Amino acid sequence: MEGEIINRVSNSGLTQLDLEEWYPKGDRLGFNIEKYLFKGLILKELDFRAALKELDWSIYKGVFVAVHCSADAIVPTWAYMLVSQYLSPFAAKVLFCDPSQIDSYLYSEILSKIDVEEFRDKRVIVKGCSKFPVPVSAYVEVSALLTPLVQSLMYGEPCSNVPLYKKKKINSAIV
């Protein structure tokens, strides 16, 4: 039929992987121990415990929380653990990291659980543009996971992509 529109992308045999589909919904907050340090340097145990006891922890309900200290101070490990104890009943996830790293940690956990075998010997394109802030670390990690399995790996959109990897064809001729 003349003038018929053919969707060449859907007929291309490409498998599209969209990391945005796995973006964990929920707010992200940091819990900075710095504001509980005496003179910005020292953690006084009794004062710290009293301050934590007085906090309204319900504000962290369903939130991904990064526990950290932005001050250049030595904070004992138990202090982070204590904060985690208070947060755990409320937070969706408690992490020890800078707040800017929350998504990297969440994606690492998500990617560790996917069945990569479904991509074996396929031509995979990892979707590039997204509405959510998918971290670069997720793209790096998914590339490392898929490269040993896939026929080819690309980044972008089916109509304009960047080829990243193509499995070498093995010559079956006997030498």
Secondary structure, DSSP 8 states (H G I E B T S, - for coil): -TT----TTTTTTEEEE-GGGG---S-EEEEEGGGGSBTTTB--HHHHHHHHHHS-GGGGTT-EEEEE--SSS---HHHHHHHHHHHTTT-SEEEES-GGGHHHHHHHHHHTTS-GGGGTT-EEEEE---SS---HHHHHHHHHHHTTT-SEEEEEETTEEEEEEE---------
